[in-house]
Structure formats: C-alpha cells, structure tokens
Amino acid sequence: MRDQLISSDWDIVKGFLPADWQESARQCGALRRCRNVDSAETLLRLILLHVAGGLSLRQTTVRAAAFGWATLSDVAFLKRLRASANWLESLCWGLYSCWDWPEGLNTGGRRWRIVDATTAQEPGATGIDWRVHYVVRLPSLACDFVSVTGVRGGETLCRIPVRAGDVLLADRGYSHRAGVAWVVCQKGDVVVRHQGSNFPLQDRNGHEFDLLAALRGLRQHDPGTWKVQFEHEGQIWPVWLHAVRKSAAAAERAKEQLRKERGEGLQPETLELAEYVVVLTSLDPKQFPARQVLGLYRGRWQIELVFKRLKGLLGVGELAKYDPDSAKAWLQAKLLTALLMERLEREAFFFSPWGYPLSAALPLEGVSGTAG
C-alpha cells in the first residue's frame, strides 16, 4: 500500500491534498528556492520516497536521480526535509480537518495534546535502536514536541513540557503517579487510561480505594464517576475516575488479548477488570462530566488507529536522531504518510468501486464528447 503513494496512485494522492498545497510550500518556507528541486510536487515525492519507501537519505537521492526527479546530495535533501516541517503539518491539517471531534474539544481555549511513543531502528539494524517520544495537538495534528532516546527511555509524562491550560491525553503506559503529578503541578490536566494496581488510589478520606467493587456497582452501560486521590512524594493529589462497562464482544477481545500476552495463569480479578474502560483525569467533572471525558478518550483512541499505521512505518527508514528539527519533520512526514494511506484505503473500500473520487484524479485528455 505505501508504494502506491509514490508510484501508480500519485495523481490520486495529489487529489486528496488541500487545493493550495503547492502554494503553501512557499508560504511555509519549504520551497524558498527551486535549486535542484524544481517544485513542491518534486519535494513531496522526495519526502514520501524517503518516508513511505523506508529509504535512507542517500538511497532517496540516488533513486530520485535515477527517476529523473532531482539531483542533489543527501545533505541537501536533509536541509530540505528540515525546512518542510510546517508545510507537512499544514498538509496533515488539510487531510484531517474534516473529521468530527468530540464535544468540548475547544472549550476554554485549552491545548488538547496526545502523548505517545514508539520505537525505531536504523537501516540494517537487527533490533530496535531508538524510542521516539512525541506529542500531537488536536485537532490540527501538529507535532509540537518530539524527543529521541535510547530504547530504554521509558514512557512518562515527566518528559513532556507542559504549560497552563494544556490537557494531555495518554494511554495506560503513561499511567504513573509521578507523571500525573508533574502535569498537574505545571497547571495542566490529564486524561489517561488507568493502569489498575500499578497506580494505587485512595478515596477522599485517605482510605484504599476498592476499584473493582466500585466498578461492579455500575448500571448496565451507564458511566460512573468517583472522587479519588493519590499520594506522591508526600503530597496528596485529588483526581477523578470515570468508567464504563464494555460490550460483551469488546470485553471478550480484551480478555483474549490478556491471555495471549500473559498466558493462562491470570488472576480472576485481572480478567474482570478487562470488562471495563477506566480513565483517570484531573479535569473537574462539573466542567467536563464523565460522558465528555470518555468521549475525549474515545477521540484519542480513534487517532490511535491512525498512529498504529504510523508506528508500523516508523520501524523502517532513517531517523535523524541527532537533530530535533529533522526528527520533527521526519515524524510529521510519517504522520502525513499514514493519513494518506488511510484515505486511500477508505476511498477504495467505502466510497466507489474504482477506489477514489473522480475529482481526485487528473482530468481525462482528448475527450471531446459527452455520453449519450
């Protein structure tokens, strides 16, 4: 599928992009000069050849010369890539702006930010070399933070710069007391999937909170909310839990996944917890009630489906690990690749028997009559 972005379906891919995508290359500073790269189209094809094709910088420039697209060095191409981050961000926004966002996303002028991490490897490596930590803003999908560490660099919210009014949405890998405390201390908020026993909680009276007992009291598929708190470094941090019962099919899938990951020796309580989605947040339910917070987390999960494709792409290709600006542009290009692939599949399977809207293809040449 990823080869289609740079070969047979290139004309279709161009049709998915915003109408002003070529002009915006100059406006965003990606194409100030046309030396060695004659157009925005050539520049985008080079970037996708590198990113979607999984080629190193040197392999990309050699292949581009063979195709007759451009003749430039790998260093010159890296400079072009670095300068393209804002342009790639604008293209992602153009592709994603038509999506529906959960109610409340724009409330109060907050910055809604998805935190995640993935692994990457260098060309020819036999194992994982690096962990890429990144933050993507909603709804623009702008990558506003990226950090590259060794593979042992753990997932933690403590790594993320936070300012007042930020809301960080993260999966259970970030469900740690130190990270949540860090965000709240910076006057931000979190919406994070709760990790159960690895994140011990108390009720507001300081007693141990029995999560499973609380969940058993949920009525059908109505969400529930509980006031809780946690202790970190001698300080008490008040938060809330929101939870909802999964459907029978979703619960069974979750249990089956647990059995595959951990074997059959699972505690009954662990399997029972898999029947629920539990989200921890510092957002006051008077402003953001349970249904809204769970909706926001659901919106994060929808984007996670796109990120899963992105993560698959991140396992190949060259990571500009020594240069944060290059790494950011590279990551933004990976995201654009994932969005384009998702759009190609969506058009092919749902919208038309030929796999794309007619407006996305170039006009037919040499056709002078109309059908009778």
Buried (B, 14 or more C-beta within 10 A) or exposed (E): EBEBBBEEBBEBBBBBBBEEBBEBBBEBEBBEEEEBBEBBBBBBBBBBBBBBBBBBBBBBBEBBEEEEBBEBEBEBBBEBBBBBBBBBBBBBBBBBEEEEBBEBBEEEEBBBBBBBBBBBBBBEEEEBBBBBBBBBBBBBBBBBBBBBBEEEBBBBBBBBEBEEEBBBBBBBBBBBBEBBBBBBEBEBBBBBBBBBEEBEBBBEEEEEBEBEEBBEEBEEEEBBBBEBBBBBEEEEBEBBBBBBBBEEEEBEEBBEEBBEEEEEEBEEEBBBBBBBBBBBBBBEBEEBBBBBBBBBBEBBBEBBEBBEBBBBBBEBBBBBBEBBEBBBBBBBBBBBBBBBBBBBBEBBEEEEEEBBEEEBBEEEEEEEEEEE
